[in-house]
Amino acid sequence: MITVLVIYSICTLGFVLIPGVDDQGKPWRMDFFHAFYFVSFMGTTIGFGEIPYPFTTAQRFWTIVCIYSTVLGWLYSIGKIFALFQDPSFNRLINRNSFNRRVRRLRDPFYLVCGYGVTGSRLVRALDAQGIRTIVIDASQRLIDELEADAMGLAVPAICGDASDPDLLNSAGIRSRNCAGVVALTNDDHANLAISIDSKLIDPERPVISRTGSKKTTANLASFGTDHIIDPFETFAEHLALSVTEPYKYIIKDMIFNPHHRVLPSPYQETRGRWVVCGYGRFGKAVEKALQSRGIPITFIDADPDSRGAPAGTVEGVGTEAETLLAADILTAVGIVAGTDDDADNLSIIITARDLKPNLITVARQNLGPNKPVFRAANVNMIMEPGRIIADEIFVLITTPLTIKFITYMCEREDSWAHELLLRISAIIVDQPLALWAINVNSEETPAIHDYLLAKRPVRSGFLCKDPRNREDDLPAMVLSIRRRDDLLVLPDPDTRLEEGDEILMCGQHRAQFFINWITDNYNVLRYMHTGVEAPGGLVWGWLNSRKRMRRSR
């Protein structure tokens, strides 16, 4: 642009200085306005002609010079502009400025998600479906492009860059008051640690959730006060051990974390015998810890047992060959875990093992997301998907954190208690996916209950499970727990009175939420649930209704 301005300035000055002749034959000079006007249309090769009088030879010579100068100047400038827009550094700067503006304009609470791989994309979509805003940072421009192409209900500001860079985190709003939490989901443990530290140093009270891939990183994250540390291998190993020893607890837990997931062994199937585990890496060690803590014997198969420090009795091999599986005595085992880091090997292990023993319980580790249809087609009883496990658990932590306390309480009870709870939940949801939601008793979220409590009138938890159209009918919902200060009331009696500040965890069919919100928001509906009288609302209707009662009393 500087080049164009210089050329135009010189050309304009030349037309001002070179004398011309008017229509009377008298000397005449262009002023700056007419000179700039002529250069402007001449430089764009429009060519309106010589103005305001025919040019002299000197003026026409200068016009020739200016024509070639401006054309060359435009070609040079346009080429530079195109090269500038194609320059990666310039594009990063433009994107960074646009990203900064979008972040500054946000007025709603949001979660900063660092990493948009399989886990991050699943989490962002789930949060978006719940109307929860997110901001995304990822090191891959391809994933950022995929995010921008996705049909999201809410605008999701996203930028490509190193999520551990403090300057980039500042641009992403980590210091903003609207940042409700930070989720570190990158594939780099060091980056996740840096993100968690940065967030906790800025705001120690803000929740931080991080994935981890090693015990060392887990210890470091815990030392800096990370609220939730999720290791997908240990998490799935605990799920597996729970399904083997306490299947009803596992089914409830699976329904909570993944309502649409129904691939699991029957609770009546024998699962307490010996298991064969292929692969003694991180996943294999997590399975060993979870199963052996519950007294379940394991036989390992590994390609290099000596270098990995596999336990005594480990069979050397991959597990894809029938000879290796027979050497591990697969015929007397109740289940097999294909836990290598190769999806093709894991599928081959499952198919070979099932040929040898058709009623074997099969568990497979899925490493790559695109292979999901193949694993589904193989009819594996349980599929270990690290991305799904982390995303589902984080989603529950963000939307209904009280769920974790309920699950902890459930795991401390007998499996027979979970069996009874499962029967109650199944009778409510029938064939629908299980929905969970939390209700906070306060003036903003439950104005009707708040006003009722201020009037010293009792509100029972059972009101929330009755149909507001006819209080004699039940809604497809139930109260799982009530957190009252430091106490947790699990499966409270319907006559339990609610108090200001209670946090209620409910489950049931999704459609029940609408009617429950009707009860908690509308004072007249709540009064009907309490008294059974459908009283009209408003001052006028209330006055007319009182006059009607007075006439009846007379």
Secondary structure, DSSP 8 states (H G I E B T S, - for coil): -HHHHHHHHHHHHHHHHS-EE-TTS-EE---HHHHHHHHHHHHTT----S-SS---HHHHHHHHHHHHHHHHHHHHHHHHHHHHHT-HHHHHHHHHHHHHHHHHH--S-EEEEE--SHHHHHHHHHHHHTT-EEEEEES-HHHHHHHHHS--SS---EEES-TT-HHHHHHTTTTSTTEEEEEE--S-HHHHHHHHHHHHHH-TTS-EEEE-SSHHHHHHHHHTT-SEEE-HHHHHHHHHHHHHH-HHHHHHHHHHH-TT------TTS--SS-EEEE--SHHHHHHHHHHHTTT--EEEEESSHHHHT--TT-EES-S-SHHHHHHTTGGG-SEEEE--S-HHHHHHHHHHHHHH-TT-EEEEE---GGGHHHHHHTT-SEEE-HHHHHHHHHHHHHH-THHHHHHHHHHHS-HHHHHHHHHHHHHHHTTS--EEEEEE-STTT-HHHHHHHHTT---BGGGGGEETTEEEEE-SEEEEEEEETTEEEES--TT-B--TT-EEEEEE-TTHHHHHHHHHH-HHHHHHHHHS-----SHHHHHHHHHHHHHHH-
